[in-house]
Amino acid sequence: MEPKKLSKNLLMRLPRYLEYLEALPDTVIDISSGRIAQDLELGAVMVRKDLSRISDGGRRRLGHVRKMLIRDIRNFLEHNISTDAIVIGAEKLGQALLDYEGFEAAGLNVMAGFDAHAAQKRIFCGKPIYPMPRLEHFCEENRIRIAILTVPEAEAQQVCDKLVSCGVQAIWNFAPVPLNVPDHVVVQSENLAVSLAALQMQLKSRENRVN
């Protein structure tokens, strides 16, 4: 099944399933969709449908063999194929993402950072950070398809336009502003303030149920 036929929400849930399954102890051989749903606080029917769309290893009453399900999810997400990426904006958030070791396990190779305030190349956590004028050459030379954007709101669209002109096809946007991109470019936006508000609402809801 082609990924484009699946919903965006499903594609966003799959890494969460994978992280959960890989964190379980090796003593867990079989896992049911019901247990996954309960532990992740998701709908049981939704989880069962999700897994059935990317794996045919489910067995009645026994559920899935955990290692086989991990393999199926990883293969579906193409974690066995590394994709090169860059970070734009090498301040605190950008530096944290450059230093994050979990991207490699997810099939993402963050090669370098770029920053408007960098006067010359410098090294951070073993990775180069370049001045912005080096962006176009670097993207063309390394065929960069994914960019992680952590620049201020006022600069986001301009930098986005530059990335598109450099051939970037997917942008992970941490700037608190929507981006206008051509139809062939994919954008995933993360609004930290909205996520925090949602987290606080869930906490209050849980506290109200307990009380």
Secondary structure, DSSP 8 states (H G I E B T S, - for coil): --GGGS-HHHHHHHHHHHHHHHHS-TT--EE-HHHHHHHHT--HHHHHHHHHHH----BTTTBEEHHHHHHHHHHHTTTTS-EEEEEE--SHHHHHHHH-THHHHTTEEEEEEEETT-SS-EEETTEEEEEGGGHHHHHHHHT--EEEE---HHHHHHHHHHHHHTT--EEEE-SSS-----TT-EEEE--HHHHHHHHHHHHHHHHHHH-
